[in-house]
């Protein structure tokens, strides 16, 4: 009897594994097919964008929610912005990353007929917003398939913005499956920006906390080399920057075709801790701004620091943009600003960072960053 039971369980395990592998393979095939179909299409003119968007709209029910991206380079205030919308309006938000769903079950897609490819509800049992659903995406900074240093076009960046993963459950076994949906389903976007000096250090703290949780780099963590001080930050930067010094930088891709400009900007790297993160920050926002301009959809640029400087106006503007109203007898959750970390950098390092970022940023991003770099 035990042998039979054991054999039955073994066959069950094999069956579950086969189902998961099949789902994983199918998902990758669908995503690869989506990428191949989108890449030539995304680069077409704006008139084509309009016709594609129109055809998609007519294929969906009239009461279908419309996706509003919450686009952010990680650690820019995404968590608070999501929390604000959820608690102040008592409606759910969405995410590209199905594991963030509140229910520990299979990810539930927002859009009907999306073949489970996302985005996904954060709180499936909560009331849905009336029109636009705020949808978290970190674009290329959260995908292993297209890391940011390998992306060389706005088209490729756009695909990562509508890519993520979902959770599937088979007989109690969970699997994380890659997923992508059409970026043409996105009807507006909130572009979240944080002071780059603070953003880079906040990412350092997040990374160290993740390492502790997952028992990575135990020797360095246990010896307190990567502590939360400026010294720990710079030790971490040495570790991060070393692999990028020769292996992952294409000078033309990063600094442009002008040889003199390449040389001048590259010289700044030796004086800047975590230069890799500053380059990533600028490339990410450059791609984001150019992509949104090409899409021609409404965009709300939201500065993280404005939650402290002009809270009421910032919250009101965000709710209006998303066609939301506060729930009855509620008030917005209190905002606790993240720490400022300018003192983690020496004056020469701050100057090198400013020159590097202003040299890499496109014209529109340059204007936005003046509040931090002027």
Long-range contacts (C-beta under 8 A, 24 or more apart in sequence): 12-171, 16-170, 16-171, 16-173, 19-170, 20-168, 20-170, 20-173, 20-175, 23-168, 23-175, 23-177, 24-175, 24-177, 24-178, 27-117, 27-177, 27-178, 27-179, 28-178, 30-115, 30-117, 30-180, 31-117, 31-163, 31-178, 31-179, 31-180, 34-117, 34-159, 34-180, 34-181, 34-182, 35-159, 35-180, 38-155, 38-158, 38-159, 38-182, 38-183, 39-155, 39-156, 39-159, 42-154, 42-155, 42-158, 42-159, 42-183, 42-294, 43-155, 46-294, 46-296, 49-184, 49-294, 49-295, 49-296, 50-296, 52-184, 53-184, 53-187, 56-182, 56-184, 56-185, 59-113, 60-111, 60-112, 60-113, 61-112, 64-111, 64-112, 65-110, 65-111, 65-128, 65-129, 65-131, 65-132, 65-133, 66-131, 66-132, 66-133, 66-185, 66-187, 66-188, 67-94, 67-110, 67-111, 67-119, 67-132, 67-133, 67-135, 67-185, 67-186, 67-187, 68-132, 68-133, 68-134, 68-135, 68-186, 68-187, 68-188, 68-189, 68-190, 68-321, 68-322, 69-135, 69-137, 69-161, 69-186, 69-188, 69-189, 69-190, 70-134, 70-135, 70-136, 70-137, 70-189, 70-190, 70-192, 71-137, 71-138, 71-139, 71-161, 71-189, 71-190, 71-191, 71-192, 71-288, 71-292, 72-136, 72-138, 72-191, 72-192, 72-193, 72-194, 73-138, 73-141, 73-193, 73-194, 73-199, 73-280, 73-281, 73-284, 73-285, 74-138, 74-141, 74-142, 74-203, 74-206, 75-194, 75-199, 75-202, 75-203, 75-206, 76-192, 76-193, 76-194, 76-199, 76-304, 77-192, 77-194, 77-302, 77-304, 77-307, 77-338, 78-136, 78-138, 78-192, 80-307, 80-333, 80-335, 81-134, 81-190, 81-192, 81-302, 81-318, 82-122, 82-134, 82-136, 83-333, 84-315, 84-318, 84-332, 84-333, 84-335, 85-134, 85-318, 85-319, 85-322, 85-324, 86-122, 86-123, 86-126, 87-330, 87-332, 87-333, 88-315, 88-319, 88-326, 88-327, 88-330, 88-331, 88-332, 88-333, 89-129, 89-319, 89-324, 89-325, 89-326, 89-327, 89-330, 90-126, 90-127, 90-327, 90-330, 91-126, 91-127, 91-128, 91-129, 91-324, 91-327, 92-121, 92-122, 92-123, 92-124, 92-126, 92-127, 92-128, 92-129, 92-133, 93-122, 93-123, 93-133, 93-134, 93-135, 93-136, 94-119, 94-120, 94-121, 94-122, 94-133, 94-134, 94-135, 94-136, 95-119, 95-120, 95-122, 95-135, 95-136, 95-137, 95-164, 96-120, 96-135, 96-136, 96-137, 96-138, 96-142, 96-162, 96-163, 96-164, 96-165, 96-179, 97-136, 97-142, 97-164, 97-165, 98-164, 98-165, 98-166, 98-167, 98-176, 98-179, 99-165, 99-167, 99-176, 100-136, 101-167, 105-167, 105-169, 106-166, 106-167, 106-168, 106-169, 107-166, 107-167, 107-168, 109-166, 110-135, 111-181, 111-185, 114-181, 116-166, 116-168, 116-179, 117-166, 117-179, 117-180, 117-181, 118-162, 118-164, 118-166, 118-179, 118-180, 118-181, 119-164, 119-181, 120-164, 120-166, 129-322, 129-323, 129-324, 130-323, 130-324, 131-322, 131-323, 132-187, 132-188, 132-322, 132-323, 132-324, 134-190, 134-322, 135-186, 137-161, 137-162, 137-164, 139-284, 139-287, 139-288, 140-284, 140-287, 141-280, 141-284, 145-178, 148-280, 148-283, 148-284, 149-244, 149-248, 149-249, 149-254, 149-280, 151-283, 151-287, 152-253, 154-287, 154-290, 154-291, 154-294, 157-287, 157-288, 157-291, 158-183, 158-291, 158-295, 159-183, 161-186, 161-291, 162-186, 183-295, 186-295, 186-297, 187-297, 187-298, 188-297, 188-298, 188-299, 188-300, 188-321, 189-292, 189-295, 189-297, 189-298, 189-299, 189-300, 190-299, 190-300, 190-302, 190-318, 190-321, 190-322, 191-288, 191-289, 191-292, 191-299, 191-300, 191-301, 191-302, 192-302, 192-304, 193-285, 193-301, 193-302, 193-303, 193-304, 193-368, 194-303, 194-304, 194-305, 194-338, 195-304, 195-305, 195-340, 195-372, 196-278, 196-281, 196-282, 196-353, 196-357, 196-369, 196-372, 197-340, 197-341, 197-342, 197-344, 197-345, 197-350, 197-353, 197-372, 198-338, 198-339, 198-340, 198-341, 198-342, 199-281, 200-274, 200-277, 200-278, 200-281, 200-341, 201-233, 201-341, 201-344, 202-338, 202-341, 203-277, 204-233, 204-236, 204-237, 204-274, 207-236, 208-232, 208-236, 230-343, 230-344, 230-345, 233-273, 233-274, 233-341, 233-344, 234-273, 236-274, 237-273, 237-274, 238-273, 240-274, 240-276, 240-277, 241-269, 241-273, 241-274, 241-275, 241-276, 244-276, 254-279, 254-283, 254-360, 255-359, 255-360, 261-359, 264-359, 265-355, 265-356, 265-359, 265-360, 268-352, 268-353, 268-355, 268-356, 268-359, 269-356, 271-348, 271-349, 271-352, 272-349, 272-352, 272-353, 272-356, 273-345, 273-349, 275-353, 275-356, 278-353, 278-356, 278-357, 279-356, 279-360, 281-357, 282-356, 282-357, 282-360, 282-361, 282-365, 283-360, 285-361, 285-365, 285-368, 286-360, 286-361, 286-362, 286-365, 289-362, 289-364, 289-365, 290-362, 293-364, 301-368, 303-371, 304-338, 305-337, 305-371, 307-335, 307-337, 308-335, 308-337, 311-335
